[in-house]
Amino acid sequence: MTSPLPSSCEQAILEQFLKAEAMALWAVRSAQVQNVPPGVLQFLRRHEEEEAAHLKQFELLLGTNSHGKPTLPRVPSQWNVLAVHLFGYETLGLEFARLLVNLRPDLTSVMEDEEVHVRFFEHEVRSIVALDGSAAEGARRAAVAWRRRLPRTVNRYLHDESLAPFRDELRRHILEVVDERFQMVGLLARPQVDRVTLLKTDIMEEGVTPVFESHD
């Protein structure tokens, strides 16, 4: 758990959540043109509707318009890898939704939607990992690669100056939550996670811009 943020951070969290919702909307749209299981496609369509509603809600709150991408972002074409990416980003989005709700309890419904999204992709990833074989191994490799890039993503989310006094605590908490979720579904085995190595990577990693974040 982290300490509650003061009201001075509300604008920064709202603005970042608007960007995150736009990113999620583009990613979900792009995922729908990939080779995904039929049940997943149905969920993604509903997911897109919810993200579009969230986006409009935050645009009204902030009095601004987000701009759609001229082309959809590139996402992994293999479902076992794409599922890991979606699970990771939805987990990240849920943590920011929780920060938001601490500042704006009236937006609890947004957090509840994010919880549904995380549970869905968590189930899909568990199913992939449970099969073992090449699909499971590919998912684990994708998780390691995605986790390696995560610190840079989190830094972007926490860049606002109003968050500076809380940045280290928030960053540490978010990375730990993601690690825990990845471990629970079998993407990272607990005995194999070297926290010292991960922390060094978190500090030093500059890496490649994550696939869903080419829209700076």
HUQUI-V443636 format. One record per helix or strand. SS is the DSSP state (a for helix, b for strand). FROM is the first residue (numbers start at 0). LEN is the number of residues. If there is no record, write none. Layout:
# HUQUI-V443636
ss->SS from->FROM len->LEN
ss->SS from->FROM len->LEN
This chain:
# HUQUI-V443636
ss->a from->6 len->25
ss->a from->37 len->25
ss->a from->78 len->25
ss->a from->104 len->26
ss->a from->132 len->25
ss->a from->160 len->24
ss->a from->189 len->3
ss->a from->194 len->10
